[in-house]
Amino acid sequence: MDASSNHSEDFEIIDSQEANLEPEDIAKIQSWLQPTDYNAESSEYHRHLSSQAPDTGLWICDTDQYRQWFESPQHGSLWIKGVPGSGKSVLAASVAEHLKREGNFPVLSFFFRQIVTTNRSHRSLCQDWLAQLLPSSTALQALIQPHLGGELADVSNDQFWEWLLVGLSSVPRVYCIVDAMDEMDASGRSFFLKQLDNLGAYRPESIKVFMTSRPYQYLQSGLRNSSIVHISLEQDLVGKDISCFVAHRLKGVILDECALSLRDIICERAGGLFLYARLMLDQLIPPLHLEQDIDIHNLANTLPIGLEDMYNSILLNQQSKSGISSEVQVTLLEAVTHSSRPLRLNEISSLLACAFPTSDLPDTPKVIARSACGPLIEILEDETVQVIHHSFTEFLLDIGRLSRSGDMEQFAVIQTSIAHRRIATRCVRYLQSGVLHSLEATGNKTSCDEESDDGQGQQSCYQAARLQHPFLQYSVDSWVYHASRYDGEDETFFSILDDFLDPANHDFQAWTKLVWGWVVTPFDEKNDDIVTPLHIASFAGLTRYASKLLDRGESVHSLDADERTPLHWAARNGNTAMVVMLLENGANPNPDDIRGNTPLHEAARKNHASTVEKLLGAGVDPLTPKTRENHSGRLLSSQRSTKGETALDYVCKLGHTETLTTMIPYLGRDEIGNALCLTCAYSRTEAVRAILETTDVSANATILGETALYLAATARNLDCVKLLLARGADVHVKSRSQIGRRYQPHRGDRIMGTAATPMTALQGLVSSNSKGDQSSFEPILQRLLNAGADLNEKDERGRTLMHLLLFPFSHISRYAECRSLLQAGGHTHLSVQGDEGDTPIHEFLRHSQNLTLLQELFDFGADICSRGHSGDSLLHAALSCESIDISICRISERSTLLPA
């Protein structure tokens, strides 16, 4: 994939030199990108930076490998590998801070954390890096700004990466820090590793990638670029830092001689693990303050062996010291390690107060939340609660440690599915504890387009209730998240869901209004237009519970307030097993909702490939059109028609390669050709590659008169051009687009218009006003010329390539393109007249005040004496146009004739 793989949302021209947005506009784009709170004091970056001891961490900058990465134009990636607890994350944070202080270049960072939902996916990394890079890249600002009206969820992973490449390419130097790659979600991981591997070799002189991870084989297989520089954090490399850290912590606590001996013992036992040394000191230092005589050797015999032993002893000691039960500890740890987002201290305290009677809590819930697990739980600056390290989460989930421990007492093992069941149950019970009683669901369904007075009043009540009941918002937002991760055959859990999801239950009514803006009324014969338990089960993917509901007689065809069936919700959320079960129970596979969307539209838009496959297998046509507009009433002038859009349209527009591949067997030859053209027009490189690799489609396929090669060239997508040429695309075929009729990228409008002048791909490249990477012009030009394109070709109006380049888009962004065309031999066109009698220079003078480019044209041999369609010289042309003040002097300097 190349940075050239970009296409504008519309045809408005935004010059990269003129797209420097105001801070408030940049902030809007950053907010739309929904990044993590990477600048907060509680962010992963600041959290690890605060753990850095004085005079530690930056030893790495003195290594030969670091200097090779930092200085060499051939090595773009540095990969730091180490075992859990060896200090990789602190090292990444300290290097990021060092780079920020040393230069004026952007430093982008992302810390993968499996225990933090927002930090698990490579998609989140792209969102964070884009938001961090945005202030430094006007090209990136221009690319993303037109998307602000759309949904972020509709942007494909391919598109995120293409934006990122454009942004990274537009700055003179940038550092990209990615920590703990081993904690990344497996979903889409191979795609990301491939892109990250390529990034290090993309522009190694200016884009520098700093990576850390455990030494896992799957990472080694995914990151195979020979230019990557490697450093392994072995004990001898980090031992000095650990020694310095321990000495710093022991200073002033005990006598120097004792401190020296204890330091050596801890360093030896740590075996190169910073985390072990840190936890050990957290346990030792408080009692050391109280002891006068310390038997160092006896103390050494009591030290835990390894992190697993350390974790177990800390948890068991906290039970005996504080009187806190194991059940309270497990409840706390389940919430921290399995929450859908990081929980705050007051939320966990509220959860504990609701889950346990006061008699079971030896202190206030907030004190217990702070102390139940000792240093293994951290309370950050914003009172967010986190476990100290991912290896501690692995310890909690490791069923194997029970068999390895022998007779040694072990802390309870947390089972993920059971943890989600327990949290879901606690959330539901919290919602039924009376916290929603101040919110009444009365009246009719709130309008899709504007909020009623009743809705505003409820929101106000909700804000007040959240302040009074801290765990309320999390319960409202996340009980479905947890329930969806527990789909067991569990009658007790089903009974809990039945009780809450009863349409007559006021708590359920209030929850539904908060989440979807609907008012739910009890089902009766006159009102079947309500959300049902089956809708919720389909939304959450609770297949076994949904099966029970169907056995009890609930209708698979029931409609909610937006006329969506349960199948709509299952497809929208990619709950494939639920889709299969609903279809097996007689669900209509192709119903449309209030906006004309079918389940296939919903699944395709979200790139749920396996769900799409099941719907296609049930007989749904991928070309099924939307039957209605997104809202009732007449379309205003600024609104576009969505009626007629197909699932295939969405997949091509958004670049959902997985779903497109699933659809291909259900498409005819012509439809596959259309898909190839659309993905080229939208600059979806990976989708184009997938079509060409899995089908025998012609590389000369057309849509509305335009060839795939023409569309790829006008989109300035070098990779797509290369793929098509390798497949045998003919550079001589002309495209006759229908002005106003073509499928406009990112708009979807199809309206009647008049025929445009036929153009080859080369002419399309030269005349394109794409906002793609301007640097792609020259390599695409060379590719087309090497494939046999004619540099001297003219259009039907006799215009040369230079005519098309200079008119009508004559602004500063054309300078590099003009220079490339001149160097390729286009200078011979400078004095050629089109059918209307004007040379390219005459047309240029009517529209441009670009002195630099004008000088360049003269340097390449523009004839000062050339005449236009009325016999006008260049000097006369300058005198008659708006650019007289800046151009006449240059032309006069070269003319032997002065105006009369």
PyMOL commands that set and color helices and strands:
alter all, ss='L'
color gray80, all
select helices_A, chain A and resi 16-18+23-33+44-49+58-62+64-71+88-102+117-119+122-136+138-147+152-154+157-169+181-183+189-202+217-222+235-250+256-270+274-290+296-301+306-322+326-338+345-355+358-360+365-371+374-376+390-397+400-404+416-435+453-468+472-484+491-500+506-516+533-540+543-551+566-572+576-584+599-605+609-617+647-654+657-666+669-681+685-694+708-714+718-726+761-767+774-786+801-806+812-823+826-829+840-847+851-859+874-879+884-894
alter helices_A, ss='H'
color red, helices_A
select strands_A, chain A and resi 77-81+107-111+174-179+207-213+229-232+377-379+385-387+702-703+706-707
alter strands_A, ss='S'
color yellow, strands_A
deselect
rebuild
show_as cartoon
